[in-house]
Amino acid sequence: MGARCSKFSACWLHSHLKPSAVESPDPENGSRNERSLIPIFSEFSLEDLKSATNGFSSDNIVSEHGEKAPNVVYKGKLQNDTWIAVKRFHKTAWPDSRQFIEEARAVGSLRSERLANLIGCCCEGDNRLLVAEFMPNETLAKHLFHWETQPMKWAMRLRVALYLAQALEYCSSKGRALYHDLNAYRVLFDQDGNPRLSCFGLMKNSRDGKSYSTNLAFTPPEYLRTGRVTPESVVYSFGTLLLDLLSGKHIPPSHVSFISSHYYVWGVVLSIGIPSYVNVIGYDTVTASGIPLALDLIRGKNFPMLMDSCLEGHFTNDDGTELVRLASRCLQYEARERPNAKSLVTALMSLQKEAEVPSYLLMGIPRGNESSKQPLLLTPLGEACLRTDLTAIHEMLDKSGYKDDEGIANELSFQLWTNQMQETLNSKKQGDAAFRAKDFATAIDCYTEFIDGGTMVSPTVFARRCLAYLMSDLPQEALGDAMQAQVVSPEWPTAFYLQAAALFSLGMETDAQESLKDGTNLEAKKSKN
């Protein structure tokens, strides 16, 4: 659609077009095609990267610890307007330039939409730099631990877990099963809000160019014995990420200590490999009395105490128990008892929720070039339409009743009381009963009879039939009713919100966002009066 629905709906109706005439969008969009065209790996000059990062300006630093980090990451922009992330190693790192280039080329050969891919490197003099795709929407740590507007939704947490497992499976299939420091800071979000695993963690240790190391905050038990990371160690670290997603809490490295060969603590981790977060259960220090309770929590006997309180009411016990069980399998003390990446993908695939909703909507962030705009402050109905949460929309429409119809029927066409009028009202009454009972097929039939009767005009009936169409997987018909409701009541925010829900269902996201904006602006105007 060229213009947004609020601008063309009157023309659409007066042209007598049926809802089925509304065209569906192309199956592929430009941004998705562009995203798949990842640049081939190449070697950059130091001058190229200086120019891209404004001389490695401190204003362009995006790494977590700024200039104090041993290897600083900068945001940059190439001459072709491509945004990049540039990791600059300390000058003493990677003494063997050939080894550095070979390792970078090996990682740069990987190409996946689950990775923030490595697209180049620079090796001039003592300078060692890696160049990767830039991810504009922060880290998992930021969205999970330090959120400002909304906590991460349950469906999005499940998606993060799945996408990371898919990233690890892909890397493993390409002979790169080892990963350095897998944690919430290594997970980045792209322009569409999709989680990506940073390619930087796939590089071997810069000190010897051969081994991988890990941070003590995320150390698997076998690393303490051997000093080496194995594919099973990566699965262990994945288990700690699952606990992060479940609890929404982060235990800093200062809380990590090694008590004995049998009690390794990150939260509480016993020799049988079952962890929990001390903070979550109310223990500031590890005590003998805290250990059994922690074990009970992770075993699922009382797992809701482990869960992020912000998730209350948004997940089922079965789903929560299954994710806790999967985390505990990843955190087994014996490496051979942990699942591999492929089995993680299979397990997580069956847990996915709201799979049809784009990640940026679940994350509540603008998409692509809209990232500089302020997000809309939506009402509950607007938020439900944004998520295409039809159950929530039904509940709100049912609760609000017909209060928004006041004055419309009398103003437009209130005819003499006749038998035909009585039959029409009976159709509406039967439609309302079916709508409340969620019998949407009957509701559609009864509301259609009422509308076709032509004796009364009701925007609420159009709104209710619109939702019934959406519930029946008829989004084009739903869009037609939402437009009709707007023509009857041009200043009614609900009509615009429902247009957005129908447009989202049709995959017409730009038009849907415009309708959400129009509805929100009308709502704000209404509240001021």
Backbone torsions as a table, in degrees:
resi	resn	phi	psi	omega
1	MET	NA	135.0	-176.3
2	GLY	-75.9	-55.6	178.8
3	ALA	-101.1	161.2	-178.3
4	ARG	-73.7	159.2	-169.5
5	CYS	-61.3	-32.4	-177.5
6	SER	-66.0	-21.2	-178.8
7	LYS	-91.0	-25.9	-176.3
8	PHE	-112.8	1.0	-172.7
9	SER	-63.1	-39.8	-179.4
10	ALA	-63.3	-43.9	177.5
11	CYS	-62.1	-39.6	-179.1
12	TRP	-61.7	-43.7	-178.6
13	LEU	-70.7	-43.1	-177.7
14	HIS	-68.2	-20.1	176.8
15	SER	-83.3	-1.1	177.0
16	HIS	61.7	30.9	176.3
17	LEU	-78.5	137.1	175.2
18	LYS	-79.7	155.5	179.3
19	PRO	-54.6	-32.0	-178.0
20	SER	-67.1	-12.1	179.7
21	ALA	-83.1	-10.6	178.4
22	VAL	-67.0	126.1	-174.7
23	GLU	-77.1	142.9	174.5
24	SER	-82.9	152.1	-179.6
25	PRO	-71.1	163.3	174.6
26	ASP	-61.7	145.6	-178.3
27	PRO	-64.6	-27.2	178.2
28	GLU	-115.6	140.3	176.4
29	ASN	-112.9	164.4	-174.6
30	GLY	-60.3	-43.0	-175.9
31	SER	-63.0	-35.4	180.0
32	ARG	-68.5	-39.5	178.0
33	ASN	-64.2	-41.8	179.6
34	GLU	-63.2	-38.2	-177.6
35	ARG	-65.4	-30.8	-178.4
36	SER	-76.8	-17.2	-179.5
37	LEU	-89.8	68.7	-179.9
38	ILE	-74.9	132.1	-178.2
39	PRO	-58.3	148.1	175.0
40	ILE	-70.2	156.4	-179.3
41	PHE	-66.2	135.7	178.6
42	SER	-147.8	163.7	178.1
43	GLU	-97.2	128.6	-179.9
44	PHE	-99.0	153.7	172.3
45	SER	-84.0	157.2	178.3
46	LEU	-61.6	-35.3	-179.8
47	GLU	-64.8	-39.0	177.0
48	ASP	-56.6	-46.1	-174.5
49	LEU	-78.0	-29.3	173.2
50	LYS	-63.5	-44.4	179.8
51	SER	-64.4	-41.0	-177.0
52	ALA	-66.4	-32.9	-175.4
53	THR	-103.9	13.4	-178.4
54	ASN	57.0	49.4	178.4
55	GLY	70.5	34.0	-176.4
56	PHE	52.9	48.7	-179.2
57	SER	-64.6	141.6	177.9
58	SER	-63.0	-22.4	177.5
59	ASP	-67.7	-19.8	-177.5
60	ASN	-98.4	5.8	-179.8
61	ILE	-73.2	129.4	179.1
62	VAL	-121.4	-1.0	178.4
63	SER	-71.7	153.0	-168.7
64	GLU	-58.4	-38.0	-175.0
65	HIS	-107.3	18.8	174.6
66	GLY	60.1	-143.3	-177.0
67	GLU	-69.5	-15.2	-180.0
68	LYS	-77.4	-15.4	-179.7
69	ALA	-67.3	142.5	-179.7
70	PRO	-62.4	-32.7	177.9
71	ASN	-128.3	107.9	-171.1
72	VAL	-88.1	140.1	177.3
73	VAL	-110.2	130.3	-179.2
74	TYR	-114.7	149.0	168.9
75	LYS	-88.2	137.9	-179.8
76	GLY	-146.0	168.1	179.5
77	LYS	-136.9	120.6	180.0
78	LEU	-75.0	169.6	-178.0
79	GLN	-64.3	-24.5	177.8
80	ASN	-87.2	15.0	177.1
81	ASP	72.7	13.9	175.8
82	THR	-81.6	128.1	177.0
83	TRP	-81.9	139.7	-177.1
84	ILE	-135.9	159.9	170.6
85	ALA	-113.7	127.4	-176.0
86	VAL	-115.8	117.7	177.7
87	LYS	-97.3	121.3	-177.5
88	ARG	-108.9	114.8	-178.7
89	PHE	-78.6	157.2	173.0
90	HIS	-62.0	146.9	-172.5
91	LYS	-62.2	-19.9	179.0
92	THR	-85.4	-8.4	-178.5
93	ALA	-78.0	154.6	176.7
94	TRP	48.7	67.0	179.3
95	PRO	-62.5	-29.4	-180.0
96	ASP	-92.7	104.4	-176.2
97	SER	-64.2	-37.8	-179.4
98	ARG	-63.8	-41.3	179.4
99	GLN	-63.5	-39.6	178.8
100	PHE	-62.3	-47.3	-178.1
101	ILE	-65.2	-40.9	179.0
102	GLU	-62.5	-43.0	179.7
103	GLU	-66.4	-42.4	179.2
104	ALA	-64.0	-41.4	178.9
105	ARG	-64.0	-37.6	179.5
106	ALA	-64.2	-45.9	177.7
107	VAL	-68.4	-37.0	-179.0
108	GLY	-69.5	-12.2	177.0
109	SER	-78.0	-15.3	179.0
110	LEU	-77.4	141.0	177.2
111	ARG	-143.5	112.3	-179.5
112	SER	-152.2	145.5	175.1
113	GLU	-73.7	-4.0	175.5
114	ARG	-93.2	-3.4	180.0
115	LEU	-116.5	149.9	162.3
116	ALA	-85.0	94.9	-164.7
117	ASN	-70.2	148.5	175.8
118	LEU	-83.5	122.5	-176.2
119	ILE	-111.7	-2.1	177.7
120	GLY	175.5	178.7	177.8
121	CYS	-151.2	172.4	176.8
122	CYS	-141.1	131.7	-179.7
123	CYS	-140.0	87.1	179.2
124	GLU	-125.3	122.0	-177.4
125	GLY	59.7	-125.2	177.5
126	ASP	-89.8	0.2	-176.1
127	ASN	-82.1	131.9	176.8
128	ARG	-130.6	112.4	-177.6
129	LEU	-133.2	144.4	174.4
130	LEU	-112.5	144.3	-179.0
131	VAL	-122.9	123.6	-177.6
132	ALA	-128.2	166.8	172.0
133	GLU	-59.7	140.2	178.7
134	PHE	-88.6	133.4	178.3
135	MET	-107.7	113.8	-168.6
136	PRO	-82.4	-6.7	-170.6
137	ASN	-113.6	42.0	170.2
138	GLU	67.7	-172.7	-176.3
139	THR	-104.3	166.3	174.9
140	LEU	-61.5	-37.6	178.8
141	ALA	-57.8	-41.9	-179.8
142	LYS	-64.1	-47.5	-175.6
143	HIS	-75.5	-25.5	-175.4
144	LEU	-93.7	-41.9	-174.4
145	PHE	-101.0	-28.2	-171.0
146	HIS	-126.6	35.9	-178.1
147	TRP	-67.8	150.8	-176.9
148	GLU	-112.7	-38.2	-174.7
149	THR	-102.5	-39.8	-179.1
150	GLN	-156.4	144.2	175.5
151	PRO	-69.6	157.5	179.8
152	MET	-67.8	131.8	-178.1
153	LYS	-68.2	155.2	179.7
154	TRP	-58.7	-44.7	-179.3
155	ALA	-61.3	-36.0	-179.6
156	MET	-73.1	-35.6	177.8
157	ARG	-63.9	-40.4	177.1
158	LEU	-64.9	-37.6	179.3
159	ARG	-67.6	-40.6	176.7
160	VAL	-57.7	-46.9	-179.9
161	ALA	-60.0	-45.0	-179.5
162	LEU	-64.6	-47.5	-176.8
163	TYR	-63.7	-36.6	177.9
164	LEU	-67.8	-41.8	177.2
165	ALA	-61.8	-39.8	177.7
166	GLN	-65.6	-37.1	176.7
167	ALA	-62.4	-45.4	-179.7
168	LEU	-65.6	-39.2	178.6
169	GLU	-64.1	-42.8	179.2
170	TYR	-61.0	-48.9	-179.1
171	CYS	-60.6	-41.2	178.9
172	SER	-62.4	-40.0	-179.8
173	SER	-67.1	-20.6	179.3
174	LYS	-100.9	13.9	177.3
175	GLY	79.6	18.4	178.5
176	ARG	-123.5	61.1	-174.8
177	ALA	-77.2	-15.7	-177.0
178	LEU	-91.5	144.4	-178.2
179	TYR	-141.0	138.4	-176.2
180	HIS	-93.7	118.8	176.0
181	ASP	56.3	63.5	175.5
182	LEU	-74.5	113.7	-179.7
183	ASN	-157.0	-179.8	-173.3
184	ALA	-66.3	-17.5	177.9
185	TYR	-83.4	-12.0	179.7
186	ARG	-92.1	-3.6	-179.2
187	VAL	-103.5	122.0	-174.5
188	LEU	-119.6	157.7	-178.9
189	PHE	-115.3	128.8	-176.8
190	ASP	-82.6	-170.4	-174.5
191	GLN	-65.9	-20.2	178.4
192	ASP	-98.5	6.4	179.9
193	GLY	80.9	8.1	179.1
194	ASN	-82.0	137.5	179.0
195	PRO	-74.3	139.1	178.3
196	ARG	-131.1	145.7	176.6
197	LEU	-89.2	128.3	-179.1
198	SER	-63.1	133.4	178.9
199	CYS	-71.8	-18.5	-176.6
200	PHE	-60.6	-32.2	-179.3
201	GLY	-71.7	-8.3	178.6
202	LEU	-85.5	-12.7	179.1
203	MET	-74.9	140.0	176.3
204	LYS	-67.2	168.8	-179.3
205	ASN	-59.4	128.5	-176.3
206	SER	-68.7	-17.0	-176.5
207	ARG	-71.8	-39.3	179.9
208	ASP	-124.6	-6.1	178.2
209	GLY	69.0	9.8	-175.5
210	LYS	-123.5	-43.2	-171.8
211	SER	-100.2	171.7	173.9
212	TYR	-116.6	147.5	176.7
213	SER	-121.4	175.6	178.5
214	THR	-146.3	158.3	179.7
215	ASN	-81.5	140.6	-177.1
216	LEU	-61.3	-19.9	178.9
217	ALA	-71.1	-15.9	-174.9
218	PHE	-131.4	28.2	-170.5
219	THR	-78.0	125.3	172.1
220	PRO	-73.8	152.9	-174.9
221	PRO	-55.4	-40.3	-175.8
222	GLU	-67.9	-22.8	179.1
223	TYR	-65.8	-33.3	178.8
224	LEU	-66.2	-27.5	-179.0
225	ARG	-86.4	-38.6	-171.3
226	THR	-112.2	-21.4	-176.5
227	GLY	74.1	12.6	-178.3
228	ARG	-122.6	147.2	175.5
229	VAL	-97.5	134.9	177.8
230	THR	-118.7	168.8	175.9
231	PRO	-55.9	-34.8	178.2
232	GLU	-68.1	-29.9	177.0
233	SER	-65.7	-37.0	179.2
234	VAL	-65.1	-38.7	177.5
235	VAL	-64.2	-38.7	176.4
236	TYR	-58.9	-47.5	179.1
237	SER	-62.5	-35.3	175.7
238	PHE	-61.1	-37.7	177.1
239	GLY	-61.1	-39.1	177.9
240	THR	-66.3	-33.4	176.8
241	LEU	-66.9	-37.4	176.4
242	LEU	-61.0	-39.3	178.0
243	LEU	-67.1	-36.6	174.3
244	ASP	-58.5	-45.8	-178.4
245	LEU	-66.1	-36.0	179.5
246	LEU	-70.2	-45.5	-171.1
247	SER	-93.2	-23.5	-175.0
248	GLY	68.6	14.5	-178.5
249	LYS	-114.5	153.4	177.0
250	HIS	-128.7	125.7	177.6
251	ILE	-96.0	115.2	-176.9
252	PRO	-68.9	160.0	-177.8
253	PRO	-55.3	-27.7	-179.0
254	SER	-65.4	-16.9	179.4
255	HIS	-89.2	0.8	-176.3
256	VAL	-95.3	131.3	176.7
257	SER	-148.7	156.7	178.8
258	PHE	-109.2	113.9	-174.8
259	ILE	-83.4	-48.6	179.3
260	SER	-161.4	-177.3	179.7
261	SER	-65.7	-13.5	-178.4
262	HIS	-108.4	-19.3	-177.1
263	TYR	-124.2	98.4	176.8
264	TYR	-105.0	124.9	-169.4
265	VAL	-110.2	123.2	162.0
266	TRP	-141.9	89.8	-156.2
267	GLY	80.4	-109.8	171.9
268	VAL	-139.1	113.5	176.5
269	VAL	-124.7	116.3	179.0
270	LEU	-88.9	172.5	-177.6
271	SER	-63.4	-17.2	176.5
272	ILE	-86.9	3.9	170.4
273	GLY	80.8	28.5	-178.5
274	ILE	-113.4	112.4	-175.3
275	PRO	-100.1	165.5	167.5
276	SER	-158.1	165.3	-179.6
277	TYR	-95.0	121.5	179.5
278	VAL	-61.1	-41.9	-178.2
279	ASN	-59.2	-39.2	-175.4
280	VAL	-64.5	-37.3	-175.7
281	ILE	-96.1	3.7	171.8
282	GLY	91.7	21.4	177.3
283	TYR	-111.0	124.9	177.8
284	ASP	-86.8	-22.0	177.7
285	THR	-132.9	157.9	180.0
286	VAL	-81.1	124.2	178.9
287	THR	-130.2	161.8	179.8
288	ALA	-59.6	-36.7	-178.6
289	SER	-71.0	-24.3	-179.1
290	GLY	-77.5	-25.6	-174.0
291	ILE	-65.7	-49.0	179.7
292	PRO	-61.4	-38.6	-179.8
293	LEU	-64.0	-42.3	178.8
294	ALA	-60.8	-41.4	179.8
295	LEU	-65.3	-41.1	178.5
296	ASP	-60.8	-40.6	-178.9
297	LEU	-61.4	-50.1	-174.7
298	ILE	-71.9	-25.7	178.3
299	ARG	-78.1	-4.1	174.1
300	GLY	93.2	4.5	179.9
301	LYS	-70.4	-29.1	176.3
302	ASN	-148.4	48.4	-172.2
303	PHE	-61.7	-25.2	179.6
304	PRO	-56.9	-26.3	177.5
305	MET	-65.8	-26.0	178.1
306	LEU	-79.3	-26.3	-172.2
307	MET	-72.4	150.4	174.4
308	ASP	-59.3	126.4	-177.6
309	SER	-62.6	-23.6	178.8
310	CYS	-68.6	-14.8	-178.4
311	LEU	-91.7	-1.1	-174.5
312	GLU	-55.2	126.2	179.1
313	GLY	84.8	1.7	-176.1
314	HIS	-111.2	5.0	178.0
315	PHE	-147.1	158.0	178.2
316	THR	-91.2	156.7	177.2
317	ASN	-59.2	-37.1	-179.6
318	ASP	-62.9	-44.0	180.0
319	ASP	-66.0	-44.0	179.2
320	GLY	-62.1	-44.4	179.9
321	THR	-62.1	-40.9	-177.8
322	GLU	-65.7	-39.7	-179.9
323	LEU	-70.3	-38.1	176.0
324	VAL	-63.3	-42.0	179.4
325	ARG	-62.5	-40.2	179.6
326	LEU	-66.4	-40.0	177.3
327	ALA	-61.6	-42.7	-178.2
328	SER	-67.4	-30.9	175.2
329	ARG	-66.9	-39.7	178.5
330	CYS	-66.3	-28.3	-173.7
331	LEU	-99.0	19.2	176.2
332	GLN	-60.3	142.0	-178.7
333	TYR	-63.5	-42.1	178.7
334	GLU	-83.4	121.9	-175.1
335	ALA	-58.5	-36.3	-176.3
336	ARG	-67.8	-15.9	-178.7
337	GLU	-90.0	-1.0	-179.2
338	ARG	-87.9	149.9	178.8
339	PRO	-72.5	161.5	174.1
340	ASN	-92.9	174.6	-174.8
341	ALA	-62.8	-37.3	-178.3
342	LYS	-63.2	-42.5	179.7
343	SER	-70.8	-28.7	174.9
344	LEU	-63.8	-43.6	178.8
345	VAL	-60.5	-45.0	-179.3
346	THR	-61.4	-45.0	-178.5
347	ALA	-65.2	-40.9	-176.0
348	LEU	-77.8	-26.8	-179.7
349	MET	-59.9	-39.6	-176.8
350	SER	-74.0	-12.3	-177.7
351	LEU	-94.4	-6.9	-171.3
352	GLN	-63.9	140.3	178.0
353	LYS	-122.1	151.3	176.2
354	GLU	49.7	43.8	-175.3
355	ALA	-61.1	-24.9	-177.7
356	GLU	-81.9	-11.7	-177.2
357	VAL	-86.1	126.3	179.4
358	PRO	-59.8	151.1	-176.5
359	SER	-61.4	-38.9	-176.5
360	TYR	-65.4	-27.8	176.0
361	LEU	-73.2	-42.5	177.0
362	LEU	-63.2	-34.3	-178.9
363	MET	-80.7	-17.0	-177.9
364	GLY	70.4	33.8	-179.9
365	ILE	-121.1	151.4	176.6
366	PRO	-65.5	157.7	-177.9
367	ARG	-99.0	139.8	170.3
368	GLY	50.8	-120.2	-175.2
369	ASN	-70.0	-8.7	-179.8
370	GLU	-86.4	4.8	-172.8
371	SER	-64.4	-20.6	179.7
372	SER	-83.9	-10.5	-178.6
373	LYS	-84.9	154.0	178.2
374	GLN	-75.1	134.7	178.2
375	PRO	-66.6	149.9	179.9
376	LEU	-70.3	141.7	174.2
377	LEU	-92.1	92.5	-171.1
378	LEU	-85.2	149.0	170.3
379	THR	-74.8	168.9	178.1
380	PRO	-55.5	-39.5	178.9
381	LEU	-68.0	-41.5	177.1
382	GLY	-61.8	-41.3	178.4
383	GLU	-63.2	-41.5	179.5
384	ALA	-64.9	-39.2	178.0
385	CYS	-69.4	-34.6	175.8
386	LEU	-60.8	-40.7	-179.5
387	ARG	-84.1	-6.4	-170.7
388	THR	52.6	43.7	178.7
389	ASP	-87.6	88.0	-172.9
390	LEU	-65.3	-32.7	178.5
391	THR	-63.4	-44.0	178.7
392	ALA	-66.7	-39.3	178.1
393	ILE	-62.0	-43.9	179.2
394	HIS	-58.5	-45.3	-178.4
395	GLU	-61.6	-41.3	-178.1
396	MET	-72.1	-40.9	178.1
397	LEU	-65.0	-39.6	179.8
398	ASP	-65.6	-41.1	-177.6
399	LYS	-69.7	-36.9	-176.5
400	SER	-74.7	-20.7	177.3
401	GLY	62.2	-137.9	-174.4
402	TYR	-113.0	23.3	-175.7
403	LYS	-63.9	-25.2	179.7
404	ASP	-80.9	-3.1	178.3
405	ASP	-91.9	-4.1	-172.7
406	GLU	-55.6	125.4	176.7
407	GLY	88.2	-20.3	-174.4
408	ILE	-70.4	-46.7	-177.3
409	ALA	-60.8	-47.8	-178.9
410	ASN	-64.7	-38.6	-175.7
411	GLU	-68.6	-35.5	-172.8
412	LEU	-92.8	-49.8	-175.8
413	SER	-169.2	83.9	177.8
414	PHE	-104.9	99.8	-173.4
415	GLN	-86.0	174.2	177.8
416	LEU	-62.4	149.1	-179.7
417	TRP	-68.3	119.4	-178.9
418	THR	-136.4	171.5	175.1
419	ASN	-61.2	-36.8	178.7
420	GLN	-62.5	-39.2	178.6
421	MET	-63.4	-42.0	-179.9
422	GLN	-62.8	-42.6	178.7
423	GLU	-63.7	-39.6	179.8
424	THR	-63.2	-44.9	179.5
425	LEU	-65.3	-35.3	176.9
426	ASN	-64.1	-37.6	177.9
427	SER	-62.4	-42.7	178.5
428	LYS	-63.9	-43.4	179.9
429	LYS	-60.9	-43.8	178.2
430	GLN	-66.3	-36.3	176.9
431	GLY	-63.7	-41.3	178.6
432	ASP	-63.0	-41.5	179.5
433	ALA	-63.0	-42.5	178.4
434	ALA	-67.0	-37.5	179.6
435	PHE	-62.9	-45.7	178.3
436	ARG	-62.6	-36.5	-178.3
437	ALA	-82.6	0.1	-179.8
438	LYS	63.3	28.8	172.8
439	ASP	-94.1	81.3	-167.7
440	PHE	-73.3	-28.5	177.1
441	ALA	-63.9	-45.2	178.1
442	THR	-66.3	-39.5	178.9
443	ALA	-59.3	-43.1	179.4
444	ILE	-60.6	-45.9	-179.2
445	ASP	-61.8	-46.0	-176.6
446	CYS	-69.5	-43.4	179.2
447	TYR	-65.2	-35.6	177.6
448	THR	-63.2	-41.1	177.8
449	GLU	-62.5	-41.0	178.6
450	PHE	-64.6	-46.9	-178.2
451	ILE	-64.9	-42.6	-178.5
452	ASP	-68.3	-22.8	177.6
453	GLY	-61.5	-33.7	173.3
454	GLY	72.7	7.9	-177.6
455	THR	-86.0	-23.9	179.1
456	MET	-138.8	152.9	178.0
457	VAL	-118.5	128.8	-177.4
458	SER	-138.5	112.3	176.7
459	PRO	-63.1	-31.1	-179.6
460	THR	-65.5	-37.8	177.1
461	VAL	-63.5	-41.9	176.1
462	PHE	-61.2	-40.3	179.9
463	ALA	-64.5	-42.6	-179.1
464	ARG	-68.6	-40.1	178.3
465	ARG	-68.7	-33.0	175.7
466	CYS	-56.8	-49.2	179.7
467	LEU	-65.5	-39.1	178.2
468	ALA	-60.1	-38.7	175.9
469	TYR	-64.7	-42.5	178.7
470	LEU	-62.4	-42.0	178.0
471	MET	-63.8	-25.3	-179.2
472	SER	-96.1	11.7	178.8
473	ASP	60.7	44.8	176.9
474	LEU	-125.9	67.9	-172.5
475	PRO	-65.9	-31.6	179.9
476	GLN	-66.8	-42.6	175.7
477	GLU	-63.4	-37.9	178.6
478	ALA	-62.4	-41.7	179.0
479	LEU	-61.8	-40.2	178.0
480	GLY	-59.5	-42.4	179.6
481	ASP	-68.8	-38.4	178.6
482	ALA	-62.9	-37.7	177.2
483	MET	-67.7	-40.7	177.0
484	GLN	-59.9	-42.3	179.5
485	ALA	-61.3	-37.1	179.6
486	GLN	-68.1	-38.8	179.5
487	VAL	-64.9	-40.5	178.7
488	VAL	-67.9	-40.2	-177.1
489	SER	-133.5	82.9	-170.6
490	PRO	-61.5	-22.1	-177.3
491	GLU	-105.5	21.2	-176.0
492	TRP	-94.2	110.8	-178.1
493	PRO	-58.1	-34.1	-177.8
494	THR	-58.4	-36.6	179.8
495	ALA	-61.8	-40.5	180.0
496	PHE	-71.2	-40.9	178.4
497	TYR	-60.5	-42.0	-179.3
498	LEU	-70.2	-32.9	172.3
499	GLN	-59.5	-41.8	179.0
500	ALA	-61.4	-44.3	-179.8
501	ALA	-60.9	-42.4	179.2
502	ALA	-66.3	-41.4	-179.9
503	LEU	-66.2	-39.6	175.2
504	PHE	-60.1	-41.2	179.6
505	SER	-64.1	-29.5	178.4
506	LEU	-85.9	-2.5	-179.0
507	GLY	80.7	12.8	-176.8
508	MET	-97.0	73.9	-166.3
509	GLU	-71.1	-37.4	-179.8
510	THR	-63.4	-46.8	177.7
511	ASP	-63.9	-37.5	179.8
512	ALA	-63.1	-42.7	179.1
513	GLN	-62.9	-37.1	177.9
514	GLU	-64.6	-40.5	178.3
515	SER	-66.1	-39.0	175.6
516	LEU	-60.5	-42.4	179.6
517	LYS	-62.8	-43.6	179.8
518	ASP	-62.3	-43.9	178.7
519	GLY	-62.7	-41.4	179.9
520	THR	-64.8	-42.5	179.1
521	ASN	-63.6	-40.7	177.3
522	LEU	-64.6	-39.6	178.7
523	GLU	-62.1	-42.9	179.7
524	ALA	-65.3	-41.0	178.2
525	LYS	-63.2	-40.6	-179.3
526	LYS	-65.0	-39.1	-177.6
527	SER	-71.8	-25.1	178.9
528	LYS	-75.1	-29.9	-176.9
529	ASN	-77.6	NA	NA
